[in-house]
Amino acid sequence: MTVIYADILLVINLTVDYLLLFGTARLGGAKFERLKGLFGALIGAFYSLIIIFDLSRTVMMISKLAVSAVMVLITFGKRKIGEFIRLVLIFYICGFLFSGFMMLINSFAQADSFFIKGGIVYFELSAMEIVASGTAAFLVTEILRRIFCRGEPEGKFIAKIYNNGMSAVLKGFTDTGNMLCDPFTGRPVAVAYPESIKKILPLGESLSTENLFRYIPAKTVSGTVLMRAFVPDKVVIENEKGTFEAENIMIALSENVPENTLIIGKNAVLKEKGKVFTEV
């Protein structure tokens, strides 16, 4: 019979859940904030105490699914239902990977050194074995992320968008095939993920309102779409070449852009101390 120590159970599950949420962010391309990730992991850690009680498998499965959803919600915030479900599924994939590596390591250790009940795993392993399995699982998630996100650029500059006395800092890159512009004024249009710049939207506006300054038509593989857009106070681009300011640029909102990323088209005009550039 396995003796379960509550303090060890909490520490192990706090560490494991934090790693799983971090892996979910990496594999799912979502923003990961350490404090939110810690709160999410704490929920999972305290939930692990349910293993002490004699509950039916059905209750364990339902409660685990509910707690997993809460952990993802706390860590990554409100999402569209499809995106939220995707992150929950990725969270479970990371969990399966981690459990697999733990069992593999355990096969070289004591035969009775782990205990599983209702999806909660209690490991009587050394700290080094836990760290090794967590590291191995994280490396697998990194490999998978690189495989499935090969076409996603890593970002070649830092973009700072200023509006309403606030700013948002994003990674950015130039899309040489993007010549998006406002059809009425000819202003070049950069594209960002809505939640990434939510705090700097025009006064009185929010992601749910429909009266942002302008709609920008854009062609996609599925047809022509209209993207909400606004004119920020200033957009500054920083890279190893220097600091540039984007002239007369608009920012459009699109769910198809990676989080914390700004896509600037080839038509953007950048200035640095009187000099004019068309790319960074």
C-alpha positions as CSV (number, residue, x, y, z in Angstrom):
1,M,0.0,0.0,0.0
2,T,1.3,3.4,-1.0
3,V,1.5,6.0,1.7
4,I,0.7,9.5,0.4
5,Y,2.2,12.6,2.0
6,A,0.1,15.7,1.5
7,D,3.1,18.1,1.4
8,I,4.9,16.0,-1.2
9,L,1.7,15.7,-3.2
10,L,1.2,19.4,-3.2
11,V,4.8,20.3,-4.2
12,I,5.0,17.7,-6.9
13,N,1.7,18.7,-8.5
14,L,2.4,22.4,-8.2
15,T,5.7,21.9,-10.1
16,V,4.2,19.5,-12.7
17,D,1.1,21.7,-13.3
18,Y,3.3,24.7,-13.8
19,L,5.4,22.8,-16.3
20,L,2.3,21.6,-18.1
21,L,0.8,25.1,-18.4
22,F,4.1,26.4,-19.7
23,G,4.3,23.6,-22.2
24,T,0.7,24.4,-23.2
25,A,1.6,28.0,-23.9
26,R,4.7,27.0,-25.9
27,L,2.9,24.3,-28.0
28,G,-0.3,26.4,-28.4
29,G,1.4,29.7,-29.2
30,A,-0.3,31.4,-26.3
31,K,1.2,34.1,-24.0
32,F,2.4,32.8,-20.7
33,E,2.5,35.1,-17.7
34,R,4.4,33.5,-14.7
35,L,2.1,34.8,-12.0
36,K,-1.1,33.6,-13.8
37,G,0.6,30.3,-14.5
38,L,1.5,29.9,-10.8
39,F,-2.1,30.6,-9.8
40,G,-3.3,28.1,-12.3
41,A,-0.8,25.5,-11.0
42,L,-1.9,26.2,-7.4
43,I,-5.5,25.3,-8.4
44,G,-4.2,22.0,-9.8
45,A,-2.0,21.3,-6.8
46,F,-4.8,21.7,-4.3
47,Y,-7.2,19.7,-6.4
48,S,-4.7,16.8,-6.2
49,L,-5.7,16.4,-2.6
50,I,-8.9,14.8,-3.9
51,I,-6.8,11.6,-4.3
52,I,-7.2,11.1,-0.6
53,F,-10.9,10.6,-0.9
54,D,-12.6,7.5,-2.1
55,L,-14.6,8.8,-5.1
56,S,-16.0,7.1,-8.1
57,R,-14.1,7.1,-11.4
58,T,-16.8,9.2,-13.1
59,V,-16.7,11.9,-10.4
60,M,-12.9,12.0,-10.6
61,M,-13.0,12.3,-14.4
62,I,-15.6,15.1,-14.5
63,S,-14.0,17.0,-11.6
64,K,-10.6,16.8,-13.3
65,L,-11.9,18.1,-16.6
66,A,-13.6,21.0,-14.8
67,V,-10.4,21.9,-12.8
68,S,-8.3,21.6,-16.0
69,A,-10.6,24.1,-17.7
70,V,-10.3,26.5,-14.8
71,M,-6.5,26.2,-14.8
72,V,-6.4,27.0,-18.5
73,L,-8.9,29.9,-18.0
74,I,-6.8,31.4,-15.1
75,T,-3.6,31.1,-17.0
76,F,-4.6,32.2,-20.5
77,G,-7.7,34.3,-19.8
78,K,-11.0,34.4,-21.7
79,R,-10.9,33.0,-25.2
80,K,-13.3,32.1,-28.0
81,I,-14.8,28.7,-27.3
82,G,-12.8,27.0,-30.1
83,E,-9.5,28.5,-29.0
84,F,-10.2,27.6,-25.3
85,I,-11.0,24.0,-26.2
86,R,-7.8,23.8,-28.2
87,L,-5.7,24.9,-25.3
88,V,-7.4,22.5,-22.9
89,L,-6.7,19.6,-25.4
90,I,-3.1,20.7,-25.7
91,F,-2.9,20.8,-21.9
92,Y,-4.0,17.2,-21.8
93,I,-1.5,16.2,-24.5
94,C,1.3,17.8,-22.4
95,G,0.0,15.8,-19.4
96,F,0.1,12.5,-21.3
97,L,3.7,13.3,-22.5
98,F,4.8,14.1,-18.9
99,S,3.2,10.9,-17.5
100,G,4.8,8.8,-20.1
101,F,8.2,10.1,-19.3
102,M,7.6,9.7,-15.6
103,M,6.6,6.0,-16.2
104,L,9.7,5.5,-18.4
105,I,12.0,6.9,-15.7
106,N,10.1,4.9,-13.1
107,S,10.8,1.7,-15.1
108,F,14.5,2.1,-14.2
109,A,13.6,2.9,-10.6
110,Q,11.4,1.2,-8.0
111,A,8.5,-0.8,-9.4
112,D,6.1,0.7,-6.8
113,S,7.4,4.2,-6.9
114,F,4.3,5.8,-8.4
115,F,0.6,5.8,-7.8
116,I,-2.2,6.8,-10.2
117,K,-5.8,7.5,-9.3
118,G,-8.3,9.3,-11.4
119,G,-5.7,10.9,-13.5
120,I,-3.7,12.3,-10.5
121,V,-0.2,10.9,-10.2
122,Y,1.7,10.6,-7.0
123,F,5.4,9.9,-7.5
124,E,7.7,8.7,-4.9
125,L,10.8,9.7,-6.9
126,S,13.8,11.8,-6.1
127,A,13.8,15.5,-7.0
128,M,16.4,14.8,-9.7
129,E,14.1,12.2,-11.4
130,I,11.2,14.7,-11.3
131,V,13.3,17.5,-12.8
132,A,14.7,15.1,-15.5
133,S,11.2,13.9,-16.6
134,G,9.9,17.5,-16.6
135,T,12.8,18.6,-18.7
136,A,12.4,15.7,-21.1
137,A,8.7,16.4,-21.5
138,F,9.3,20.1,-22.1
139,L,11.9,19.3,-24.8
140,V,9.3,17.1,-26.6
141,T,6.8,20.0,-26.5
142,E,9.5,22.3,-28.0
143,I,10.1,19.8,-30.8
144,L,6.4,19.5,-31.5
145,R,6.0,23.3,-31.4
146,R,8.8,23.7,-34.0
147,I,7.3,21.0,-36.2
148,F,3.8,22.3,-36.2
149,C,4.8,26.0,-36.1
150,R,7.6,25.9,-38.7
151,G,6.1,28.7,-40.8
152,E,5.7,31.0,-37.8
153,P,8.3,33.7,-37.8
154,E,10.3,34.3,-34.6
155,G,10.2,38.1,-35.0
156,K,13.0,40.3,-36.3
157,F,12.3,43.5,-34.3
158,I,10.5,44.9,-31.3
159,A,7.4,47.0,-32.0
160,K,6.1,49.5,-29.4
161,I,2.6,50.9,-30.1
162,Y,1.6,54.0,-28.2
163,N,-2.0,55.2,-27.8
164,N,-4.1,57.0,-25.1
165,G,-1.0,57.5,-22.9
166,M,-0.4,53.7,-22.8
167,S,1.8,51.4,-24.8
168,A,2.0,47.7,-25.9
169,V,5.3,46.0,-26.7
170,L,5.1,43.2,-29.4
171,K,7.6,41.2,-31.4
172,G,7.3,41.9,-35.0
173,F,8.3,41.0,-38.5
174,T,7.9,42.3,-42.1
175,D,5.6,40.3,-44.3
176,T,7.1,41.0,-47.8
177,G,3.8,39.9,-49.4
178,N,1.7,42.2,-47.4
179,M,0.8,45.5,-49.0
180,L,-2.4,46.1,-46.9
181,C,-3.5,49.7,-46.8
182,D,-6.6,51.8,-46.1
183,P,-8.5,52.2,-49.4
184,F,-9.6,55.7,-48.5
185,T,-6.4,57.3,-47.2
186,G,-3.7,55.0,-48.5
187,R,-2.2,54.6,-45.0
188,P,-0.2,51.4,-44.6
189,V,-1.9,48.9,-42.2
190,A,-0.1,46.7,-39.7
191,V,-1.9,43.7,-38.2
192,A,-2.0,42.6,-34.5
193,Y,-3.8,40.1,-32.4
194,P,-6.7,41.8,-30.6
195,E,-6.0,40.7,-27.0
196,S,-2.4,41.7,-27.3
197,I,-3.2,45.4,-27.7
198,K,-6.6,45.5,-25.9
199,K,-5.3,48.0,-23.3
200,I,-4.4,50.7,-25.8
201,L,-7.5,50.7,-27.9
202,P,-9.1,54.1,-28.6
203,L,-10.9,55.6,-25.7
204,G,-14.5,54.3,-25.3
205,E,-13.7,51.3,-27.5
206,S,-13.3,47.7,-26.7
207,L,-12.9,44.4,-28.5
208,S,-16.7,43.9,-28.4
209,T,-17.7,47.2,-29.9
210,E,-18.3,47.6,-33.6
211,N,-17.5,51.3,-34.1
212,L,-13.7,51.3,-34.2
213,F,-12.4,54.0,-36.5
214,R,-12.4,52.1,-39.8
215,Y,-12.8,48.8,-41.5
216,I,-10.0,47.5,-43.7
217,P,-10.8,44.9,-46.5
218,A,-8.3,42.2,-46.7
219,K,-8.0,39.1,-49.0
220,T,-7.5,35.7,-47.4
221,V,-7.6,32.1,-48.6
222,S,-11.2,32.0,-47.6
223,G,-12.2,35.3,-49.3
224,T,-12.4,39.0,-48.5
225,V,-12.8,39.9,-44.8
226,L,-13.2,43.3,-43.0
227,M,-10.8,44.0,-40.2
228,R,-11.4,46.7,-37.6
229,A,-8.6,49.2,-37.4
230,F,-7.5,52.4,-35.7
231,V,-4.8,55.0,-35.9
232,P,-2.4,54.8,-32.9
233,D,-0.5,57.8,-31.5
234,K,2.8,56.4,-32.5
235,V,4.5,53.1,-33.5
236,V,8.2,52.7,-32.8
237,I,10.3,49.9,-34.3
238,E,13.5,48.8,-32.6
239,N,16.1,46.3,-34.0
240,E,19.9,46.0,-34.2
241,K,20.0,48.7,-36.9
242,G,18.4,51.3,-34.6
243,T,15.1,52.9,-33.7
244,F,12.5,53.9,-36.3
245,E,9.1,55.4,-36.2
246,A,6.4,54.2,-38.6
247,E,4.8,57.0,-40.4
248,N,1.0,57.3,-40.8
249,I,0.4,53.7,-40.0
250,M,-2.8,52.0,-38.9
251,I,-3.3,49.0,-36.7
252,A,-5.8,46.3,-37.8
253,L,-7.1,43.5,-35.5
254,S,-7.0,39.9,-36.6
255,E,-7.4,36.6,-34.7
256,N,-5.2,34.9,-37.3
257,V,-2.1,36.7,-36.1
258,P,0.1,35.0,-33.5
259,E,-0.2,36.5,-30.0
260,N,2.0,39.4,-29.1
261,T,3.0,39.9,-32.7
262,L,2.8,42.8,-35.1
263,I,2.9,42.2,-38.8
264,I,4.1,45.2,-40.9
265,G,3.8,45.2,-44.6
266,K,6.4,46.1,-47.2
267,N,4.6,49.4,-47.8
268,A,5.3,50.8,-44.3
269,V,7.4,54.0,-44.2
270,L,9.9,54.1,-41.4
271,K,11.8,57.2,-40.3
272,E,15.0,57.6,-38.3
273,K,16.5,61.1,-37.8
274,G,15.3,62.4,-41.1
275,K,16.1,59.2,-43.0
276,V,13.3,57.2,-44.7
277,F,13.3,53.4,-45.0
278,T,10.7,51.0,-46.4
279,E,11.8,47.9,-44.5
280,V,13.6,46.8,-41.3
